[in-house]
Amino acid sequence: MKDALAPDTEYKLIRSETPVDVYGFKLGEPTGEIEWEECGRSHLNIDEIPHTEDCPQRWACTDYWRERFLSK
């Protein structure tokens, strides 16, 4: 499994494209959503992104996720 926060993973933070009165975020402010560059999928939680089946980073996850869900 790859580390979701490793330097070779490719993702970006989604920034607001609307004024603050639309969704509550200022124009250009990070929304908290993360998008993977490889497959274009996004989510608020980096470990819960629904990657496409052919995404090479599909199994990338954080150490926190591994420790919490794989060690049980």
Predicted model as a PDB file, atoms N, CA, C, CB and O in Angstrom, pLDDT in the B-factor column:
MODEL        1                                                                  
ATOM      1  N   MET A   1       0.826  -1.189   0.000  1.00 69.00           N  
ATOM      2  CA  MET A   1       0.000   0.000   0.000  1.00 69.00           C  
ATOM      3  C   MET A   1       0.868   1.250   0.000  1.00 69.00           C  
ATOM      4  CB  MET A   1      -0.938   0.000   1.203  1.00 69.00           C  
ATOM      5  O   MET A   1       1.856   1.340   0.728  1.00 69.00           O  
ATOM      6  N   LYS A   2       0.486   2.192  -0.815  1.00 82.00           N  
ATOM      7  CA  LYS A   2       1.206   3.465  -0.864  1.00 82.00           C  
ATOM      8  C   LYS A   2       0.741   4.389   0.257  1.00 82.00           C  
ATOM      9  CB  LYS A   2       1.009   4.146  -2.232  1.00 82.00           C  
ATOM     10  O   LYS A   2      -0.376   4.265   0.761  1.00 82.00           O  
ATOM     11  N   ASP A   3       1.606   5.302   0.632  1.00 90.00           N  
ATOM     12  CA  ASP A   3       1.257   6.305   1.625  1.00 90.00           C  
ATOM     13  C   ASP A   3       0.584   7.479   0.914  1.00 90.00           C  
ATOM     14  CB  ASP A   3       2.519   6.773   2.420  1.00 90.00           C  
ATOM     15  O   ASP A   3       1.160   8.061  -0.006  1.00 90.00           O  
ATOM     16  N   ALA A   4      -0.613   7.823   1.330  1.00 87.00           N  
ATOM     17  CA  ALA A   4      -1.371   8.906   0.700  1.00 87.00           C  
ATOM     18  C   ALA A   4      -0.672  10.258   0.824  1.00 87.00           C  
ATOM     19  CB  ALA A   4      -2.754   8.992   1.314  1.00 87.00           C  
ATOM     20  O   ALA A   4      -0.931  11.166   0.034  1.00 87.00           O  
ATOM     21  N   LEU A   5       0.210  10.395   1.810  1.00 86.00           N  
ATOM     22  CA  LEU A   5       0.884  11.669   2.023  1.00 86.00           C  
ATOM     23  C   LEU A   5       2.336  11.654   1.556  1.00 86.00           C  
ATOM     24  CB  LEU A   5       0.828  12.038   3.480  1.00 86.00           C  
ATOM     25  O   LEU A   5       3.084  12.591   1.834  1.00 86.00           O  
ATOM     26  N   ALA A   6       2.739  10.607   0.853  1.00 88.00           N  
ATOM     27  CA  ALA A   6       4.101  10.519   0.333  1.00 88.00           C  
ATOM     28  C   ALA A   6       4.314  11.555  -0.766  1.00 88.00           C  
ATOM     29  CB  ALA A   6       4.389   9.101  -0.203  1.00 88.00           C  
ATOM     30  O   ALA A   6       3.360  11.952  -1.435  1.00 88.00           O  
ATOM     31  N   PRO A   7       5.551  11.993  -0.955  1.00 86.00           N  
ATOM     32  CA  PRO A   7       5.833  13.018  -1.965  1.00 86.00           C  
ATOM     33  C   PRO A   7       5.450  12.615  -3.395  1.00 86.00           C  
ATOM     34  CB  PRO A   7       7.291  13.357  -1.928  1.00 86.00           C  
ATOM     35  O   PRO A   7       5.205  13.484  -4.231  1.00 86.00           O  
ATOM     36  N   ASP A   8       5.397  11.314  -3.684  1.00 87.00           N  
ATOM     37  CA  ASP A   8       5.084  10.905  -5.051  1.00 87.00           C  
ATOM     38  C   ASP A   8       3.587  10.725  -5.312  1.00 87.00           C  
ATOM     39  CB  ASP A   8       5.796   9.625  -5.363  1.00 87.00           C  
ATOM     40  O   ASP A   8       3.207  10.394  -6.435  1.00 87.00           O  
ATOM     41  N   THR A   9       2.735  10.929  -4.322  1.00 88.00           N  
ATOM     42  CA  THR A   9       1.296  10.891  -4.579  1.00 88.00           C  
ATOM     43  C   THR A   9       0.876  12.251  -5.127  1.00 88.00           C  
ATOM     44  CB  THR A   9       0.491  10.531  -3.279  1.00 88.00           C  
ATOM     45  O   THR A   9       1.451  13.280  -4.772  1.00 88.00           O  
ATOM     46  N   GLU A  10      -0.114  12.244  -5.980  1.00 89.00           N  
ATOM     47  CA  GLU A  10      -0.510  13.478  -6.656  1.00 89.00           C  
ATOM     48  C   GLU A  10      -1.962  13.816  -6.361  1.00 89.00           C  
ATOM     49  CB  GLU A  10      -0.295  13.355  -8.165  1.00 89.00           C  
ATOM     50  O   GLU A  10      -2.880  13.172  -6.869  1.00 89.00           O  
ATOM     51  N   TYR A  11      -2.155  14.828  -5.538  1.00 91.00           N  
ATOM     52  CA  TYR A  11      -3.487  15.303  -5.210  1.00 91.00           C  
ATOM     53  C   TYR A  11      -3.442  16.816  -5.063  1.00 91.00           C  
ATOM     54  CB  TYR A  11      -4.020  14.632  -3.916  1.00 91.00           C  
ATOM     55  O   TYR A  11      -2.368  17.410  -4.976  1.00 91.00           O  
ATOM     56  N   LYS A  12      -4.609  17.429  -5.036  1.00 93.00           N  
ATOM     57  CA  LYS A  12      -4.658  18.877  -4.834  1.00 93.00           C  
ATOM     58  C   LYS A  12      -5.821  19.217  -3.918  1.00 93.00           C  
ATOM     59  CB  LYS A  12      -4.788  19.627  -6.186  1.00 93.00           C  
ATOM     60  O   LYS A  12      -6.810  18.486  -3.851  1.00 93.00           O  
ATOM     61  N   LEU A  13      -5.693  20.320  -3.225  1.00 94.00           N  
ATOM     62  CA  LEU A  13      -6.770  20.820  -2.393  1.00 94.00           C  
ATOM     63  C   LEU A  13      -7.697  21.643  -3.275  1.00 94.00           C  
ATOM     64  CB  LEU A  13      -6.225  21.662  -1.197  1.00 94.00           C  
ATOM     65  O   LEU A  13      -7.247  22.508  -4.025  1.00 94.00           O  
ATOM     66  N   ILE A  14      -8.979  21.372  -3.181  1.00 96.00           N  
ATOM     67  CA  ILE A  14      -9.966  22.098  -3.980  1.00 96.00           C  
ATOM     68  C   ILE A  14     -10.180  23.477  -3.354  1.00 96.00           C  
ATOM     69  CB  ILE A  14     -11.318  21.305  -4.069  1.00 96.00           C  
ATOM     70  O   ILE A  14     -10.372  23.600  -2.144  1.00 96.00           O  
ATOM     71  N   ARG A  15     -10.143  24.495  -4.186  1.00 96.00           N  
ATOM     72  CA  ARG A  15     -10.372  25.867  -3.722  1.00 96.00           C  
ATOM     73  C   ARG A  15     -11.722  26.358  -4.251  1.00 96.00           C  
ATOM     74  CB  ARG A  15      -9.216  26.817  -4.187  1.00 96.00           C  
ATOM     75  O   ARG A  15     -12.160  25.975  -5.336  1.00 96.00           O  
ATOM     76  N   SER A  16     -12.352  27.193  -3.477  1.00 96.00           N  
ATOM     77  CA  SER A  16     -13.656  27.728  -3.839  1.00 96.00           C  
ATOM     78  C   SER A  16     -13.578  28.541  -5.130  1.00 96.00           C  
ATOM     79  CB  SER A  16     -14.209  28.590  -2.704  1.00 96.00           C  
ATOM     80  O   SER A  16     -12.651  29.323  -5.338  1.00 96.00           O  
ATOM     81  N   GLU A  17     -14.556  28.338  -5.971  1.00 95.00           N  
ATOM     82  CA  GLU A  17     -14.644  29.094  -7.223  1.00 95.00           C  
ATOM     83  C   GLU A  17     -15.840  30.039  -7.204  1.00 95.00           C  
ATOM     84  CB  GLU A  17     -14.744  28.139  -8.422  1.00 95.00           C  
ATOM     85  O   GLU A  17     -16.196  30.630  -8.224  1.00 95.00           O  
ATOM     86  N   THR A  18     -16.457  30.175  -6.023  1.00 95.00           N  
ATOM     87  CA  THR A  18     -17.634  31.023  -5.890  1.00 95.00           C  
ATOM     88  C   THR A  18     -17.435  31.999  -4.727  1.00 95.00           C  
ATOM     89  CB  THR A  18     -18.910  30.165  -5.676  1.00 95.00           C  
ATOM     90  O   THR A  18     -16.568  31.782  -3.881  1.00 95.00           O  
ATOM     91  N   PRO A  19     -18.226  33.063  -4.679  1.00 93.00           N  
ATOM     92  CA  PRO A  19     -18.134  34.017  -3.567  1.00 93.00           C  
ATOM     93  C   PRO A  19     -18.610  33.381  -2.253  1.00 93.00           C  
ATOM     94  CB  PRO A  19     -18.967  35.283  -3.877  1.00 93.00           C  
ATOM     95  O   PRO A  19     -19.273  32.343  -2.262  1.00 93.00           O  
ATOM     96  N   VAL A  20     -18.270  34.004  -1.146  1.00 94.00           N  
ATOM     97  CA  VAL A  20     -18.577  33.478   0.184  1.00 94.00           C  
ATOM     98  C   VAL A  20     -20.078  33.273   0.412  1.00 94.00           C  
ATOM     99  CB  VAL A  20     -18.029  34.414   1.240  1.00 94.00           C  
ATOM    100  O   VAL A  20     -20.455  32.397   1.191  1.00 94.00           O  
ATOM    101  N   ASP A  21     -20.933  34.044  -0.235  1.00 95.00           N  
ATOM    102  CA  ASP A  21     -22.372  33.912  -0.006  1.00 95.00           C  
ATOM    103  C   ASP A  21     -22.990  32.689  -0.674  1.00 95.00           C  
ATOM    104  CB  ASP A  21     -23.070  35.140  -0.493  1.00 95.00           C  
ATOM    105  O   ASP A  21     -24.174  32.421  -0.470  1.00 95.00           O  
ATOM    106  N   VAL A  22     -22.223  31.939  -1.466  1.00 94.00           N  
ATOM    107  CA  VAL A  22     -22.768  30.751  -2.124  1.00 94.00           C  
ATOM    108  C   VAL A  22     -22.622  29.513  -1.239  1.00 94.00           C  
ATOM    109  CB  VAL A  22     -22.069  30.521  -3.472  1.00 94.00           C  
ATOM    110  O   VAL A  22     -23.622  28.875  -0.912  1.00 94.00           O  
ATOM    111  N   TYR A  23     -21.397  29.163  -0.845  1.00 92.00           N  
ATOM    112  CA  TYR A  23     -21.167  27.971  -0.025  1.00 92.00           C  
ATOM    113  C   TYR A  23     -20.495  28.276   1.309  1.00 92.00           C  
ATOM    114  CB  TYR A  23     -20.327  26.987  -0.788  1.00 92.00           C  
ATOM    115  O   TYR A  23     -20.249  27.364   2.098  1.00 92.00           O  
ATOM    116  N   GLY A  24     -20.200  29.533   1.565  1.00 94.00           N  
ATOM    117  CA  GLY A  24     -19.579  29.916   2.820  1.00 94.00           C  
ATOM    118  C   GLY A  24     -18.064  30.004   2.773  1.00 94.00           C  
ATOM    119  O   GLY A  24     -17.428  30.310   3.782  1.00 94.00           O  
ATOM    120  N   PHE A  25     -17.479  29.737   1.607  1.00 95.00           N  
ATOM    121  CA  PHE A  25     -16.027  29.853   1.438  1.00 95.00           C  
ATOM    122  C   PHE A  25     -15.736  31.089   0.595  1.00 95.00           C  
ATOM    123  CB  PHE A  25     -15.424  28.567   0.772  1.00 95.00           C  
ATOM    124  O   PHE A  25     -16.439  31.373  -0.374  1.00 95.00           O  
ATOM    125  N   LYS A  26     -14.691  31.817   0.975  1.00 95.00           N  
ATOM    126  CA  LYS A  26     -14.269  32.952   0.156  1.00 95.00           C  
ATOM    127  C   LYS A  26     -13.727  32.444  -1.170  1.00 95.00           C  
ATOM    128  CB  LYS A  26     -13.203  33.804   0.892  1.00 95.00           C  
ATOM    129  O   LYS A  26     -13.263  31.307  -1.258  1.00 95.00           O  
ATOM    130  N   LEU A  27     -13.781  33.266  -2.187  1.00 95.00           N  
ATOM    131  CA  LEU A  27     -13.231  32.924  -3.491  1.00 95.00           C  
ATOM    132  C   LEU A  27     -11.756  32.565  -3.350  1.00 95.00           C  
ATOM    133  CB  LEU A  27     -13.416  34.090  -4.486  1.00 95.00           C  
ATOM    134  O   LEU A  27     -10.978  33.375  -2.844  1.00 95.00           O  
ATOM    135  N   GLY A  28     -11.352  31.375  -3.783  1.00 95.00           N  
ATOM    136  CA  GLY A  28      -9.972  30.930  -3.705  1.00 95.00           C  
ATOM    137  C   GLY A  28      -9.598  30.241  -2.401  1.00 95.00           C  
ATOM    138  O   GLY A  28      -8.494  29.710  -2.284  1.00 95.00           O  
ATOM    139  N   GLU A  29     -10.488  30.239  -1.426  1.00 96.00           N  
ATOM    140  CA  GLU A  29     -10.210  29.606  -0.128  1.00 96.00           C  
ATOM    141  C   GLU A  29     -10.339  28.078  -0.242  1.00 96.00           C  
ATOM    142  CB  GLU A  29     -11.179  30.152   0.967  1.00 96.00           C  
ATOM    143  O   GLU A  29     -11.235  27.591  -0.931  1.00 96.00           O  
ATOM    144  N   PRO A  30      -9.454  27.316   0.425  1.00 95.00           N  
ATOM    145  CA  PRO A  30      -9.579  25.853   0.398  1.00 95.00           C  
ATOM    146  C   PRO A  30     -10.912  25.417   1.006  1.00 95.00           C  
ATOM    147  CB  PRO A  30      -8.404  25.193   1.157  1.00 95.00           C  
ATOM    148  O   PRO A  30     -11.334  25.944   2.036  1.00 95.00           O  
ATOM    149  N   THR A  31     -11.564  24.459   0.369  1.00 95.00           N  
ATOM    150  CA  THR A  31     -12.870  23.978   0.833  1.00 95.00           C  
ATOM    151  C   THR A  31     -12.751  22.791   1.786  1.00 95.00           C  
ATOM    152  CB  THR A  31     -13.728  23.589  -0.355  1.00 95.00           C  
ATOM    153  O   THR A  31     -13.733  22.416   2.427  1.00 95.00           O  
ATOM    154  N   GLY A  32     -11.579  22.205   1.884  1.00 93.00           N  
ATOM    155  CA  GLY A  32     -11.399  21.016   2.703  1.00 93.00           C  
ATOM    156  C   GLY A  32     -11.483  19.743   1.883  1.00 93.00           C  
ATOM    157  O   GLY A  32     -11.192  18.656   2.384  1.00 93.00           O  
ATOM    158  N   GLU A  33     -11.874  19.870   0.636  1.00 95.00           N  
ATOM    159  CA  GLU A  33     -11.989  18.712  -0.247  1.00 95.00           C  
ATOM    160  C   GLU A  33     -10.646  18.452  -0.935  1.00 95.00           C  
ATOM    161  CB  GLU A  33     -13.109  18.932  -1.298  1.00 95.00           C  
ATOM    162  O   GLU A  33      -9.923  19.384  -1.286  1.00 95.00           O  
ATOM    163  N   ILE A  34     -10.332  17.180  -1.119  1.00 94.00           N  
ATOM    164  CA  ILE A  34      -9.077  16.743  -1.728  1.00 94.00           C  
ATOM    165  C   ILE A  34      -9.395  16.006  -3.018  1.00 94.00           C  
ATOM    166  CB  ILE A  34      -8.259  15.837  -0.757  1.00 94.00           C  
ATOM    167  O   ILE A  34     -10.298  15.170  -3.046  1.00 94.00           O  
ATOM    168  N   GLU A  35      -8.660  16.308  -4.095  1.00 95.00           N  
ATOM    169  CA  GLU A  35      -8.875  15.639  -5.386  1.00 95.00           C  
ATOM    170  C   GLU A  35      -7.584  14.975  -5.838  1.00 95.00           C  
ATOM    171  CB  GLU A  35      -9.373  16.647  -6.461  1.00 95.00           C  
ATOM    172  O   GLU A  35      -6.522  15.598  -5.848  1.00 95.00           O  
ATOM    173  N   TRP A  36      -7.686  13.704  -6.212  1.00 92.00           N  
ATOM    174  CA  TRP A  36      -6.530  12.978  -6.754  1.00 92.00           C  
ATOM    175  C   TRP A  36      -6.333  13.362  -8.204  1.00 92.00           C  
ATOM    176  CB  TRP A  36      -6.714  11.443  -6.619  1.00 92.00           C  
ATOM    177  O   TRP A  36      -7.282  13.377  -8.989  1.00 92.00           O  
ATOM    178  N   GLU A  37      -5.095  13.672  -8.557  1.00 91.00           N  
ATOM    179  CA  GLU A  37      -4.764  14.071  -9.924  1.00 91.00           C  
ATOM    180  C   GLU A  37      -4.943  12.912 -10.905  1.00 91.00           C  
ATOM    181  CB  GLU A  37      -3.329  14.592  -9.988  1.00 91.00           C  
ATOM    182  O   GLU A  37      -5.361  13.122 -12.043  1.00 91.00           O  
ATOM    183  N   GLU A  38      -4.631  11.701 -10.473  1.00 90.00           N  
ATOM    184  CA  GLU A  38      -4.668  10.536 -11.365  1.00 90.00           C  
ATOM    185  C   GLU A  38      -6.060  10.227 -11.898  1.00 90.00           C  
ATOM    186  CB  GLU A  38      -4.139   9.328 -10.644  1.00 90.00           C  
ATOM    187  O   GLU A  38      -6.222   9.950 -13.087  1.00 90.00           O  
ATOM    188  N   CYS A  39      -7.073  10.273 -11.021  1.00 93.00           N  
ATOM    189  CA  CYS A  39      -8.409   9.847 -11.452  1.00 93.00           C  
ATOM    190  C   CYS A  39      -9.462  10.954 -11.367  1.00 93.00           C  
ATOM    191  CB  CYS A  39      -8.854   8.675 -10.619  1.00 93.00           C  
ATOM    192  O   CYS A  39     -10.586  10.772 -11.836  1.00 93.00           O  
ATOM    193  N   GLY A  40      -9.111  12.098 -10.773  1.00 94.00           N  
ATOM    194  CA  GLY A  40     -10.042  13.216 -10.694  1.00 94.00           C  
ATOM    195  C   GLY A  40     -11.124  13.068  -9.647  1.00 94.00           C  
ATOM    196  O   GLY A  40     -12.011  13.917  -9.558  1.00 94.00           O  
ATOM    197  N   ARG A  41     -11.075  12.008  -8.850  1.00 95.00           N  
ATOM    198  CA  ARG A  41     -12.080  11.802  -7.807  1.00 95.00           C  
ATOM    199  C   ARG A  41     -11.715  12.608  -6.571  1.00 95.00           C  
ATOM    200  CB  ARG A  41     -12.210  10.303  -7.455  1.00 95.00           C  
ATOM    201  O   ARG A  41     -10.543  12.903  -6.332  1.00 95.00           O  
ATOM    202  N   SER A  42     -12.733  12.963  -5.782  1.00 95.00           N  
ATOM    203  CA  SER A  42     -12.477  13.795  -4.599  1.00 95.00           C  
ATOM    204  C   SER A  42     -13.348  13.392  -3.421  1.00 95.00           C  
ATOM    205  CB  SER A  42     -12.709  15.260  -4.926  1.00 95.00           C  
ATOM    206  O   SER A  42     -14.330  12.665  -3.572  1.00 95.00           O  
ATOM    207  N   HIS A  43     -12.969  13.882  -2.244  1.00 95.00           N  
ATOM    208  CA  HIS A  43     -13.703  13.626  -1.001  1.00 95.00           C  
ATOM    209  C   HIS A  43     -13.147  14.552   0.068  1.00 95.00           C  
ATOM    210  CB  HIS A  43     -13.589  12.121  -0.561  1.00 95.00           C  
ATOM    211  O   HIS A  43     -12.089  15.152  -0.119  1.00 95.00           O  
ATOM    212  N   LEU A  44     -13.852  14.675   1.187  1.00 93.00           N  
ATOM    213  CA  LEU A  44     -13.358  15.470   2.304  1.00 93.00           C  
ATOM    214  C   LEU A  44     -12.307  14.715   3.111  1.00 93.00           C  
ATOM    215  CB  LEU A  44     -14.510  15.878   3.206  1.00 93.00           C  
ATOM    216  O   LEU A  44     -11.534  15.334   3.842  1.00 93.00           O  
ATOM    217  N   ASN A  45     -12.266  13.399   2.992  1.00 92.00           N  
ATOM    218  CA  ASN A  45     -11.329  12.559   3.732  1.00 92.00           C  
ATOM    219  C   ASN A  45     -10.413  11.863   2.736  1.00 92.00           C  
ATOM    220  CB  ASN A  45     -12.081  11.519   4.623  1.00 92.00           C  
ATOM    221  O   ASN A  45     -10.892  11.133   1.869  1.00 92.00           O  
ATOM    222  N   ILE A  46      -9.113  12.073   2.841  1.00 91.00           N  
ATOM    223  CA  ILE A  46      -8.153  11.518   1.885  1.00 91.00           C  
ATOM    224  C   ILE A  46      -8.194   9.992   1.822  1.00 91.00           C  
ATOM    225  CB  ILE A  46      -6.754  11.970   2.243  1.00 91.00           C  
ATOM    226  O   ILE A  46      -7.870   9.402   0.792  1.00 91.00           O  
ATOM    227  N   ASP A  47      -8.593   9.354   2.923  1.00 91.00           N  
ATOM    228  CA  ASP A  47      -8.673   7.898   2.960  1.00 91.00           C  
ATOM    229  C   ASP A  47      -9.978   7.347   2.399  1.00 91.00           C  
ATOM    230  CB  ASP A  47      -8.502   7.424   4.367  1.00 91.00           C  
ATOM    231  O   ASP A  47     -10.099   6.136   2.216  1.00 91.00           O  
ATOM    232  N   GLU A  48     -10.936   8.189   2.127  1.00 90.00           N  
ATOM    233  CA  GLU A  48     -12.247   7.741   1.660  1.00 90.00           C  
ATOM    234  C   GLU A  48     -12.547   8.118   0.211  1.00 90.00           C  
ATOM    235  CB  GLU A  48     -13.311   8.309   2.544  1.00 90.00           C  
ATOM    236  O   GLU A  48     -13.691   8.005  -0.228  1.00 90.00           O  
ATOM    237  N   ILE A  49     -11.558   8.557  -0.524  1.00 91.00           N  
ATOM    238  CA  ILE A  49     -11.774   8.947  -1.919  1.00 91.00           C  
ATOM    239  C   ILE A  49     -12.139   7.717  -2.742  1.00 91.00           C  
ATOM    240  CB  ILE A  49     -10.512   9.641  -2.503  1.00 91.00           C  
ATOM    241  O   ILE A  49     -11.421   6.717  -2.705  1.00 91.00           O  
ATOM    242  N   PRO A  50     -13.241   7.775  -3.484  1.00 92.00           N  
ATOM    243  CA  PRO A  50     -13.656   6.626  -4.298  1.00 92.00           C  
ATOM    244  C   PRO A  50     -12.905   6.596  -5.630  1.00 92.00           C  
ATOM    245  CB  PRO A  50     -15.175   6.668  -4.551  1.00 92.00           C  
ATOM    246  O   PRO A  50     -13.452   6.978  -6.664  1.00 92.00           O  
ATOM    247  N   HIS A  51     -11.664   6.146  -5.599  1.00 92.00           N  
ATOM    248  CA  HIS A  51     -10.832   6.101  -6.800  1.00 92.00           C  
ATOM    249  C   HIS A  51     -11.463   5.235  -7.883  1.00 92.00           C  
ATOM    250  CB  HIS A  51      -9.441   5.576  -6.460  1.00 92.00           C  
ATOM    251  O   HIS A  51     -12.244   4.329  -7.594  1.00 92.00           O  
ATOM    252  N   THR A  52     -11.118   5.522  -9.117  1.00 93.00           N  
ATOM    253  CA  THR A  52     -11.531   4.645 -10.205  1.00 93.00           C  
ATOM    254  C   THR A  52     -10.741   3.340 -10.092  1.00 93.00           C  
ATOM    255  CB  THR A  52     -11.307   5.327 -11.601  1.00 93.00           C  
ATOM    256  O   THR A  52      -9.668   3.318  -9.488  1.00 93.00           O  
ATOM    257  N   GLU A  53     -11.255   2.268 -10.661  1.00 92.00           N  
ATOM    258  CA  GLU A  53     -10.592   0.969 -10.536  1.00 92.00           C  
ATOM    259  C   GLU A  53      -9.210   0.941 -11.169  1.00 92.00           C  
ATOM    260  CB  GLU A  53     -11.444  -0.099 -11.159  1.00 92.00           C  
ATOM    261  O   GLU A  53      -8.352   0.170 -10.739  1.00 92.00           O  
ATOM    262  N   ASP A  54      -8.980   1.762 -12.178  1.00 93.00           N  
ATOM    263  CA  ASP A  54      -7.676   1.758 -12.846  1.00 93.00           C  
ATOM    264  C   ASP A  54      -6.719   2.836 -12.317  1.00 93.00           C  
ATOM    265  CB  ASP A  54      -7.871   1.948 -14.334  1.00 93.00           C  
ATOM    266  O   ASP A  54      -5.646   3.038 -12.885  1.00 93.00           O  
ATOM    267  N   CYS A  55      -7.097   3.526 -11.239  1.00 92.00           N  
ATOM    268  CA  CYS A  55      -6.237   4.569 -10.662  1.00 92.00           C  
ATOM    269  C   CYS A  55      -5.006   3.918 -10.022  1.00 92.00           C  
ATOM    270  CB  CYS A  55      -7.023   5.419  -9.605  1.00 92.00           C  
ATOM    271  O   CYS A  55      -5.155   3.047  -9.165  1.00 92.00           O  
ATOM    272  N   PRO A  56      -3.796   4.322 -10.420  1.00 89.00           N  
ATOM    273  CA  PRO A  56      -2.591   3.727  -9.862  1.00 89.00           C  
ATOM    274  C   PRO A  56      -2.383   4.072  -8.374  1.00 89.00           C  
ATOM    275  CB  PRO A  56      -1.391   4.180 -10.663  1.00 89.00           C  
ATOM    276  O   PRO A  56      -1.560   3.448  -7.705  1.00 89.00           O  
ATOM    277  N   GLN A  57      -3.111   5.040  -7.873  1.00 88.00           N  
ATOM    278  CA  GLN A  57      -2.985   5.402  -6.464  1.00 88.00           C  
ATOM    279  C   GLN A  57      -4.205   4.957  -5.660  1.00 88.00           C  
ATOM    280  CB  GLN A  57      -2.788   6.909  -6.322  1.00 88.00           C  
ATOM    281  O   GLN A  57      -4.465   5.467  -4.570  1.00 88.00           O  
ATOM    282  N   ARG A  58      -4.946   4.004  -6.212  1.00 88.00           N  
ATOM    283  CA  ARG A  58      -6.193   3.538  -5.606  1.00 88.00           C  
ATOM    284  C   ARG A  58      -6.018   3.069  -4.161  1.00 88.00           C  
ATOM    285  CB  ARG A  58      -6.767   2.414  -6.432  1.00 88.00           C  
ATOM    286  O   ARG A  58      -6.896   3.301  -3.329  1.00 88.00           O  
ATOM    287  N   TRP A  59      -4.935   2.434  -3.864  1.00 88.00           N  
ATOM    288  CA  TRP A  59      -4.743   1.868  -2.525  1.00 88.00           C  
ATOM    289  C   TRP A  59      -3.901   2.761  -1.616  1.00 88.00           C  
ATOM    290  CB  TRP A  59      -4.093   0.509  -2.634  1.00 88.00           C  
ATOM    291  O   TRP A  59      -3.454   2.306  -0.563  1.00 88.00           O  
ATOM    292  N   ALA A  60      -3.678   3.995  -1.987  1.00 89.00           N  
ATOM    293  CA  ALA A  60      -2.928   4.917  -1.128  1.00 89.00           C  
ATOM    294  C   ALA A  60      -3.790   5.281   0.082  1.00 89.00           C  
ATOM    295  CB  ALA A  60      -2.503   6.203  -1.915  1.00 89.00           C  
ATOM    296  O   ALA A  60      -4.970   5.605  -0.057  1.00 89.00           O  
ATOM    297  N   CYS A  61      -3.193   5.222   1.251  1.00 91.00           N  
ATOM    298  CA  CYS A  61      -3.909   5.613   2.461  1.00 91.00           C  
ATOM    299  C   CYS A  61      -2.907   6.137   3.490  1.00 91.00           C  
ATOM    300  CB  CYS A  61      -4.722   4.416   3.040  1.00 91.00           C  
ATOM    301  O   CYS A  61      -1.700   5.942   3.351  1.00 91.00           O  
ATOM    302  N   THR A  62      -3.417   6.794   4.506  1.00 92.00           N  
ATOM    303  CA  THR A  62      -2.551   7.374   5.529  1.00 92.00           C  
ATOM    304  C   THR A  62      -2.159   6.327   6.570  1.00 92.00           C  
ATOM    305  CB  THR A  62      -3.248   8.562   6.208  1.00 92.00           C  
ATOM    306  O   THR A  62      -2.802   5.283   6.685  1.00 92.00           O  
ATOM    307  N   ASP A  63      -1.107   6.613   7.318  1.00 90.00           N  
ATOM    308  CA  ASP A  63      -0.692   5.732   8.409  1.00 90.00           C  
ATOM    309  C   ASP A  63      -1.816   5.602   9.433  1.00 90.00           C  
ATOM    310  CB  ASP A  63       0.594   6.263   9.083  1.00 90.00           C  
ATOM    311  O   ASP A  63      -2.044   4.522   9.978  1.00 90.00           O  
ATOM    312  N   TYR A  64      -2.510   6.697   9.691  1.00 90.00           N  
ATOM    313  CA  TYR A  64      -3.624   6.670  10.636  1.00 90.00           C  
ATOM    314  C   TYR A  64      -4.648   5.616  10.212  1.00 90.00           C  
ATOM    315  CB  TYR A  64      -4.289   8.064  10.734  1.00 90.00           C  
ATOM    316  O   TYR A  64      -5.091   4.821  11.041  1.00 90.00           O  
ATOM    317  N   TRP A  65      -5.026   5.599   8.943  1.00 89.00           N  
ATOM    318  CA  TRP A  65      -6.013   4.642   8.434  1.00 89.00           C  
ATOM    319  C   TRP A  65      -5.499   3.213   8.587  1.00 89.00           C  
ATOM    320  CB  TRP A  65      -6.344   4.937   6.953  1.00 89.00           C  
ATOM    321  O   TRP A  65      -6.221   2.328   9.045  1.00 89.00           O  
ATOM    322  N   ARG A  66      -4.243   2.999   8.198  1.00 88.00           N  
ATOM    323  CA  ARG A  66      -3.648   1.662   8.317  1.00 88.00           C  
ATOM    324  C   ARG A  66      -3.676   1.166   9.763  1.00 88.00           C  
ATOM    325  CB  ARG A  66      -2.202   1.674   7.797  1.00 88.00           C  
ATOM    326  O   ARG A  66      -4.090   0.039  10.037  1.00 88.00           O  
ATOM    327  N   GLU A  67      -3.231   2.024  10.680  1.00 88.00           N  
ATOM    328  CA  GLU A  67      -3.178   1.638  12.082  1.00 88.00           C  
ATOM    329  C   GLU A  67      -4.573   1.368  12.660  1.00 88.00           C  
ATOM    330  CB  GLU A  67      -2.485   2.723  12.888  1.00 88.00           C  
ATOM    331  O   GLU A  67      -4.756   0.458  13.468  1.00 88.00           O  
ATOM    332  N   ARG A  68      -5.523   2.151  12.244  1.00 88.00           N  
ATOM    333  CA  ARG A  68      -6.877   2.015  12.789  1.00 88.00           C  
ATOM    334  C   ARG A  68      -7.640   0.833  12.206  1.00 88.00           C  
ATOM    335  CB  ARG A  68      -7.657   3.279  12.541  1.00 88.00           C  
ATOM    336  O   ARG A  68      -8.356   0.146  12.934  1.00 88.00           O  
ATOM    337  N   PHE A  69      -7.500   0.585  10.908  1.00 84.00           N  
ATOM    338  CA  PHE A  69      -8.344  -0.416  10.254  1.00 84.00           C  
ATOM    339  C   PHE A  69      -7.644  -1.712   9.864  1.00 84.00           C  
ATOM    340  CB  PHE A  69      -8.935   0.174   9.048  1.00 84.00           C  
ATOM    341  O   PHE A  69      -8.307  -2.739   9.716  1.00 84.00           O  
ATOM    342  N   LEU A  70      -6.352  -1.697   9.698  1.00 80.00           N  
ATOM    343  CA  LEU A  70      -5.661  -2.920   9.300  1.00 80.00           C  
ATOM    344  C   LEU A  70      -5.087  -3.699  10.469  1.00 80.00           C  
ATOM    345  CB  LEU A  70      -4.565  -2.589   8.347  1.00 80.00           C  
ATOM    346  O   LEU A  70      -4.771  -4.881  10.330  1.00 80.00           O  
ATOM    347  N   SER A  71      -4.949  -3.061  11.609  1.00 70.00           N  
ATOM    348  CA  SER A  71      -4.325  -3.740  12.740  1.00 70.00           C  
ATOM    349  C   SER A  71      -5.328  -4.533  13.587  1.00 70.00           C  
ATOM    350  CB  SER A  71      -3.616  -2.727  13.610  1.00 70.00           C  
ATOM    351  O   SER A  71      -4.942  -5.186  14.557  1.00 70.00           O  
ATOM    352  N   LYS A  72      -6.587  -4.478  13.231  1.00 57.00           N  
ATOM    353  CA  LYS A  72      -7.616  -5.156  14.032  1.00 57.00           C  
ATOM    354  C   LYS A  72      -7.935  -6.520  13.505  1.00 57.00           C  
ATOM    355  CB  LYS A  72      -8.872  -4.339  14.080  1.00 57.00           C  
ATOM    356  O   LYS A  72      -8.779  -7.217  14.068  1.00 57.00           O  
TER     357      LYS A  72                                                      
ENDMDL                                                                          
END                                                                             
